[in-house]
Amino acid sequence: VELLGDPRISAARLPTRKASGGVGLAGALLHHAKAIVEELVSAHSPAVFKIGITCSPLVRWRHYERDGYCQFHMLHATPEPGAVQMLEAALIDAFQGRQGCRNIARGGEGPVGRPPYFAYLALAPCGAGIGLLVAAKHAQQPQVQQQRRKRPRGARDEADLFED
């Protein structure tokens, strides 16, 4: 399941709701989320990744996209901020020592905003030999070109000084 037609943003791994409306017990949800993170990180290794929470997945994805990340997988959705904060902290605890994990804080600091709240995995496979900073630069090039078209003819800015 793609979000707004963008194949890089996936809701396919969100747990399914039971007939009672719930999605399962906390232990089962944690096990499910850990298995998904393990599967995705292993499948795209070597990779850089970050686990987090948000109440606005599309906005959050745009920030990661600018930083060179290629995929954004939603792992869990809930109206309860405490539940998603605990899930984030547990996932970070499980994967923080893993090569490629970019989480520095222990997790559980957010989210700010209205429900629903989402736990996610942002992923940047590095197997193509393109570093994260180079990928971020490539992701920003269309935006820079579009901004330059809007400037008056002959105007220059700092970005012009650092072109390749």
Buried (B, 14 or more C-beta within 10 A) or exposed (E): EEBEEEEBBBBEBBBEEEEEEEBBEEEEBBEBBBEBBEEBBEEBBEBBBBBBBBBBBEEBBEEBBEBBBBBBBBBBBBEEBEBBBBBBBBBBEBBBEBEBBBBEEEBBEBBEEEEBBBBBBBBBBBEEEBEBEEBBBEBBEEEBEEEEEEEEEEEEEEEEEEEE
